Amino acid sequence: MRNKILFLVMLFMTAGAVMYGVDKSEELKKLEAQRQELTWKIVDKRAELISSNPDLKQLHDQIMTLHREMALKLDANPEMQKLNAEAEALDQQIAELKK
């Protein structure tokens, strides 16, 4: 519901901007910048809430533990090891070309 409201607000703002002759690309850049700023505020607030609430911190720690366990099991798979080696080789080639 919240996303729909946000979408409608953004839609009306964009429509209004076009009606008043504002360059659409400038309005898009402005909205994208606002959205990115809002995203970082959300990230910061989540981190603050997790660090200040023992229940959330415990859940976060459990999630991170499970995430690490899953990553280790995935990376133990021979097919994943091959794909990771290919990715590493590409990263090295990219780094060399950037020099």
N, C-alpha and C positions, 0 to 999 in steps of 0.2 A: 504494500500500500504506500509506504514511504517513498519507494523508488518511483511509483507511478506519479505521486504528487511532485516529486523533484523533476521528473521528466516533463510533466505538464508545465511547471514553472519555467523550465528551460525552453520549452517549446514556445510559450507565450512571449518570453523575453526575446527569443530569436525572431519570431514573427513580428513583434513590435519594432525591433531594430531594422528589419528589412523595410517595413512600412515607412519608417522615418528616414530612410535613405542611408542608414549606417552600413558600411561595408561589411558584408556577411563574414568574410574571412577574419576581419578584425574582431568581430563579435565572437566568432568561434575561438580565436586565440584567447580572448578574455575569459570565456567560459571554461576552456580547458585549463587555464591557469588557476581559476577559482576552484575547479574540481581537484586539481593536483594539491593545492593548498589545503583544501578540506580533507583530502585523503591523508595527508601528513598529520593533520590535527587528530583524525580518527586513530591513526597508528600511535601517536603520542598518548592519547587518552587511554587506549587499551593497555599500553605498557604501564602507565601510571596506575590504572585500576588493578592490574595483575600484581604489581609490586606492593600495593597498599592493602590488598585483601588476601588474607591467608588461604581462604578456600579457593580463590582463583589461582593463586600462586601454586597451590598443591595440584590443581587440575593441569595447569600449564606444565609443571614439572613431570607429571605423569605422561602427558602428551609428548613432550620432548623425549622422554625415555623410550616410549613406544616408537617414535619416529626414528631414533637412533638404531633400535633393534631391527626395524624394518629395513632401513638403509643397509645395515650390515648383511642381512639375509639377501637382499636384492643384489648387492655388489658381489656376493659369493657365487652368484649364478654365472656360469661360463659365457653365456651369450651377453650378459651385461658387462662382464669383464672385457670382452672383445669390443663392444660398443664404446665403453669408456676409454679403451686404448686408442680407438680411432678418433674419438673426440680430443684426446690429449695430443695426438699427432697433428691434428688440424690446428689446435691452439698454438702449438709450437711453430707451425708454418706461418700462421697469421702473425705471431710475435716477430718472427724473422723478417717478414715483409714490412712490418711497421717500423723497423729500425732504420 
